[in-house]
Amino acid sequence: MTAHRSCLSVPGSRPRFYEKADLSAADMVLFDLEDSVAPAAKEEAREQVVQGLRTHGYRGKLRGVRVNSVETRWCADDVRHVVEGAGDRLDCLVVPKVDDVDAVHFMHHLLNQLEWKLSLERPIGLELQVESARGMENSARVAAASSRNRALIFGPVDLAADMRLPGFGAGETRPDYPGDLWHFFLARVAVAARASGLQAIDGPFVQVRELEGLRESARRSAALGYDGKWVLHPDQVEVVNQVFSPSQEDFDRAHRVMDAYRQATEGERTGAVLLGGEMIDEASRKLAMATLERGQAAGMSSSSG
């Protein structure tokens, strides 16, 4: 399992940010060719992104590029230019505004052709942004539409616009709404992702200086089982990495659960055992294993050695 806690989005047209991204503690660096790049700058940004991928190491980081929507005139050229120039340095492409399976099929077959042409040995994955009412409605089918799919990403800003939600602070709670405004959308994306064995990634918290608001937003999606969250500034990385990593206490307890269950099933030949007053069984083992996998991906180790 590869850590996917923090995904740092970098405007493709701003090469001066590339080194900062490389030096950050983000688990993933994402070069953006979509919303953060003006139409007149998109062609140049493609070349800058290719050079950035080839110049910097990004060791230990996932490397992705967000292309423009398949409904635009830029998408196919984005994919061809980036894959032909740096496909061997690329882990995934992020596809925005995915409303139906047609967008996924288009990307799947285009990548097939390019990988065959270039003799790329490692397949390039797809991460798909759910950013509209149609995308929400079709999210389960979208998640299952390609063997390349790696993650579903919740896109709060475009979704808020599509749903005509009042206000501008996408990802923030609203005092005039009696509940969690984002819960339904987050939960729906998470279920669709998990049903197809994909990771679930939360979108950005746009108020980049409000770290406590970011922490609250990240905790909300982490509580629903999300694997990570987009960040728009290096200062947001530490908070997000912390929220999407198990606490040392939870990590150590997961080790104890695994040890107790192993002893019960292998030594005592029973399917359940008491641990500190709590009944431990196969379901407990699965929860503990998920915690261990997240912690190990984040570089954690047991405090007991």
VOGU-3710 file (C-alpha; in Angstrom, 3 decimals, decimal comma):
1> mtahrsclsv> 0,000/0,000/0,000  1,342/3,436/-0,993  0,557/6,429/1,213  -1,857/8,819/-0,470  -2,573/11,125/2,468  -1,669/14,461/0,903  -1,867/15,363/-2,768  -0,159/18,705/-3,424  -1,616/20,409/-6,493  0,871/22,593/-8,383
11> pgsrprfyek> -0,132/24,882/-11,284  1,556/23,456/-14,364  2,320/26,944/-15,630  4,307/27,888/-12,487  7,653/26,000/-12,691  9,052/27,963/-9,749  6,761/25,917/-7,500  8,079/22,562/-8,736  11,118/22,409/-6,461  9,051/23,376/-3,420
21> adlsaadmvl> 6,708/20,507/-4,211  9,658/18,141/-4,574  11,005/19,191/-1,169  7,624/19,017/0,563  6,388/16,122/2,694  3,420/15,526/0,379  2,748/11,916/-0,587  1,758/12,954/-4,109  2,696/15,843/-6,375  0,035/16,725/-8,920
31> fdledsvapa> 0,835/19,005/-11,848  -2,343/20,777/-12,887  -3,114/21,598/-16,519  -6,776/22,352/-15,874  -8,357/25,087/-13,743  -5,142/26,730/-12,516  -3,790/27,243/-16,066  -5,205/29,949/-18,338  -6,318/28,833/-21,828  -3,545/30,822/-23,494
41> akeeareqvv> -0,908/29,138/-21,305  -1,971/25,500/-21,655  0,348/24,500/-24,512  3,412/25,957/-22,812  2,361/24,432/-19,485  2,380/20,948/-21,024  6,034/21,308/-21,933  6,868/22,812/-18,544  5,233/19,859/-16,785  7,175/17,362/-18,898
51> qglrthgyrg> 10,413/19,152/-18,051  9,462/19,246/-14,384  8,813/15,506/-14,310  12,110/14,784/-16,033  14,209/17,276/-14,034  13,125/16,714/-10,428  13,331/13,386/-8,626  10,150/13,395/-6,509  11,605/10,383/-4,710  9,088/8,513/-2,622
61> klrgvrvnsv> 6,213/10,539/-4,060  3,403/9,589/-6,368  3,537/11,718/-9,520  0,398/12,754/-11,352  -0,859/15,227/-13,933  -4,385/16,588/-14,069  -5,380/16,943/-17,705  -8,299/18,975/-18,978  -11,765/17,468/-19,159  -12,482/15,082/-22,030
71> etrwcaddvr> -15,178/17,561/-23,103  -12,539/20,189/-23,942  -10,304/20,629/-26,979  -7,176/20,264/-24,835  -7,584/16,830/-23,260  -6,234/14,510/-25,969  -3,228/16,761/-26,609  -2,570/16,992/-22,859  -2,461/13,212/-22,582  -0,340/12,657/-25,680
81> hvvegagdrl> 2,199/15,355/-24,850  2,662/14,368/-21,214  2,785/10,609/-21,793  5,086/10,843/-24,808  7,382/13,233/-22,947  7,420/11,722/-19,461  5,239/8,617/-19,369  7,991/6,622/-17,687  8,000/9,144/-14,809  4,229/9,188/-14,356
91> dclvvpkvdd> 2,111/7,207/-11,903  -1,314/8,473/-12,889  -3,419/10,978/-14,760  -6,195/12,803/-12,941  -9,339/13,301/-15,014  -11,613/16,177/-13,943  -15,384/16,478/-14,283  -16,042/12,797/-14,904  -19,808/12,565/-15,348  -20,144/9,127/-16,949
101> vdavhfmhhl> -18,248/6,036/-18,063  -17,630/7,414/-21,569  -14,930/9,731/-20,210  -13,192/6,819/-18,493  -13,357/4,605/-21,576  -11,871/7,394/-23,713  -8,913/7,795/-21,354  -8,441/4,039/-21,007  -8,184/3,426/-24,746  -6,054/6,503/-25,429
111> lnqlewklsl> -3,552/5,361/-22,803  -3,582/1,852/-24,262  -2,538/3,226/-27,641  0,190/5,454/-26,220  1,648/2,761/-23,967  1,815/0,311/-26,861  3,407/2,949/-29,094  6,010/3,913/-26,489  6,566/0,384/-25,110  5,916/1,596/-21,576
121> erpiglelqv> 6,247/-1,303/-19,165  4,266/0,177/-16,280  0,604/1,081/-16,865  -0,460/4,626/-16,039  -3,341/4,770/-13,573  -6,418/6,980/-13,562  -7,795/9,047/-10,701  -11,285/10,377/-11,416  -12,847/13,546/-10,044  -16,533/13,457/-9,128
131> esargmensa> -17,626/17,087/-9,367  -21,268/17,241/-10,452  -24,714/15,861/-9,736  -24,395/13,564/-12,772  -21,012/12,408/-11,582  -22,453/11,611/-8,158  -25,332/9,687/-9,708  -22,943/7,661/-11,890  -20,053/7,364/-9,421  -20,355/3,600/-8,852
141> rvaaassrnr> -20,347/2,874/-12,593  -17,492/5,315/-13,159  -15,402/3,639/-10,453  -15,838/0,237/-12,098  -15,297/1,413/-15,690  -11,566/0,675/-16,113  -8,852/-1,565/-14,725  -6,665/1,567/-14,679  -8,792/3,270/-12,040  -6,919/3,950/-8,808
151> alifgpvdla> -9,038/6,506/-6,945  -12,200/8,573/-6,892  -11,688/12,194/-5,879  -14,454/14,321/-4,407  -14,480/17,772/-6,040  -16,306/20,157/-3,670  -15,898/23,441/-5,557  -17,381/22,418/-8,899  -19,990/20,295/-7,139  -21,071/23,295/-5,068
161> admrlpgfga> -21,508/25,287/-8,274  -23,406/22,488/-10,018  -25,700/22,015/-7,015  -26,159/25,805/-6,687  -25,070/25,772/-3,076  -24,891/29,272/-1,575  -21,552/30,766/-0,559  -17,988/30,372/-1,743  -16,179/28,368/0,944  -16,325/24,884/-0,556
171> getrpdypgd> -15,413/22,325/2,083  -16,406/24,552/4,988  -19,302/23,874/7,345  -22,235/26,285/7,317  -23,863/27,589/10,514  -27,189/28,053/8,672  -27,409/24,343/7,783  -28,546/22,001/10,602  -26,058/19,236/9,935  -23,005/18,425/7,861
181> lwhfflarva> -23,593/19,894/4,405  -20,957/17,652/2,814  -21,691/14,329/4,491  -23,974/12,861/1,824  -21,626/13,720/-1,038  -18,511/12,490/0,753  -20,173/9,246/1,812  -21,496/8,519/-1,662  -18,074/8,906/-3,259  -16,449/6,789/-0,538
191> vaarasglqa> -18,916/3,920/-0,999  -18,519/4,000/-4,796  -14,738/3,940/-4,473  -14,591/1,099/-1,963  -17,110/-1,012/-3,903  -14,589/-1,131/-6,765  -11,495/-1,443/-4,575  -10,354/2,146/-5,193  -8,951/4,756/-2,857  -11,163/7,675/-1,841
201> idgpfvqvre> -9,546/11,117/-1,877  -11,131/14,316/-0,574  -10,841/17,572/-2,489  -9,092/20,724/-1,285  -9,938/23,090/1,528  -9,609/26,380/-0,315  -8,892/28,684/2,659  -5,182/27,878/2,647  -4,296/29,916/5,769  -7,059/28,478/7,971
211> leglresarr> -5,301/25,374/9,229  -7,886/24,576/11,901  -10,631/24,688/9,285  -8,491/22,382/7,164  -8,059/20,016/10,100  -11,816/19,898/10,676  -12,478/19,240/6,984  -9,847/16,485/6,871  -11,161/14,829/10,031  -14,640/14,721/8,517
221> saalgydgkw> -13,535/12,801/5,433  -11,046/10,644/7,379  -13,907/9,544/9,637  -15,702/8,275/6,521  -12,711/6,151/5,527  -11,035/8,483/3,048  -7,377/7,812/2,325  -6,251/11,396/1,843  -6,974/14,918/0,726  -5,801/17,440/-1,843
231> vlhpdqvevv> -3,793/20,411/-0,610  -3,169/23,686/-2,413  -0,175/24,939/-0,426  2,828/23,220/1,221  1,753/24,661/4,587  -1,319/22,403/4,480  0,657/19,171/4,063  1,613/18,552/7,699  -1,957/18,863/8,976  -3,349/16,537/6,320
241> nqvfspsqed> -0,602/13,940/6,775  -1,270/13,914/10,500  -5,043/13,519/10,177  -4,806/10,688/7,647  -2,232/8,732/9,666  -3,235/6,545/12,628  -2,249/7,783/16,050  0,608/5,856/17,657  -1,885/4,552/20,217  -4,205/3,183/17,519
251> fdrahrvmda> -1,283/1,718/15,584  0,051/-0,092/18,663  -3,421/-1,353/19,536  -3,811/-2,743/16,000  -0,624/-4,744/16,564  -2,024/-6,124/19,828  -5,299/-7,075/18,140  -3,455/-8,909/15,367  -1,250/-10,750/17,856  -4,197/-11,729/20,056
261> yrqategert> -6,271/-12,941/17,123  -3,373/-14,910/15,663  -2,757/-16,615/18,998  -6,458/-17,421/19,377  -6,942/-18,885/15,916  -3,621/-20,693/15,562  -2,822/-21,702/19,120  -6,146/-21,972/20,910  -8,155/-22,707/17,756  -10,965/-20,357/18,630
271> gavllggemi> -12,467/-17,624/16,467  -12,770/-14,976/19,170  -10,807/-13,792/22,192  -11,078/-11,094/24,854  -8,519/-8,278/24,728  -8,791/-5,707/27,484  -12,471/-6,459/27,935  -13,268/-6,241/24,219  -14,248/-9,219/22,079  -11,809/-9,658/19,169
281> deasrklama> -12,866/-11,648/16,097  -12,363/-11,726/12,313  -14,046/-8,349/11,826  -11,712/-6,867/14,447  -8,751/-8,348/12,581  -9,831/-6,646/9,342  -10,124/-3,268/11,059  -6,731/-3,730/12,704  -5,147/-4,719/9,402  -6,484/-1,564/7,727
291> tlergqaagm> -4,958/0,543/10,503  -1,615/-1,258/10,200  -1,544/-0,804/6,429  -2,189/2,931/6,726  0,427/3,305/9,417  3,063/1,258/7,613  2,480/3,245/4,414  3,097/6,382/6,475  6,373/4,933/7,800  5,153/4,138/11,315
301> ssssg> 6,469/1,350/13,525  5,268/-0,171/16,773  6,454/1,662/19,891  7,115/-1,722/21,505  9,632/-2,636/18,828
//
